[in-house]
């Protein structure tokens, strides 16, 4: 029995030592160890291509925030850090962050920024609002700023008591460079130029809903006196002049 066991050990030892990946003393070569630990390069994670998986990891926090309509801020977190964490796709595409106390709130200022529109409003803008309604808890809203006919930009964001009712409205001044006919030359050929058009949109805060979250809506009152004003200063100046505009549908005098 002892002789048979010895023969078996010798045979096994010879088999391992003769394998190209093993050394003469029965230990793996270093190159073989490296190859085994590295393994094949992954091409998919959880069924997604590696690149798509990395993109989805970035988009997931944004998708979650938009679906829930709520974002939680960490104590002491800076505005930009907070927004990059909860809206990692949208916020880096913006350059016009505004922090302002539009409505009375014991929980801090509202945060506003715009991003390029999508879908049917690809030439317009999307105005994103994060409004604190509980400690470190923000409601998320998106207001559509429709295109003026071509690529439209948010030129300014301002707050003013447009309706003279004691509550400030949100005003979004939009600008758009449009291609328009300029002149015909002697050969009758049409030449074109670019003309910048401006429009001011007005939004109202209309109180809390049944869930205790703030609500907004476009001002139903037309404001022709604010058309084609090229700066926030010009808009503010126009608001100081008497106008014959109709009263707001939400503030019709009895």
Helices and strands as residue ranges (DSSP letters): H 2-18, H 30-38, E 44-45, E 48-49, H 50-68, E 70-72, H 79-86, G 91-93, E 98-100, E 110-116, G 119-121, E 125-134, E 137-145, E 152-160, E 169-184, E 190-208, E 214-218, G 224-226, H 232-239
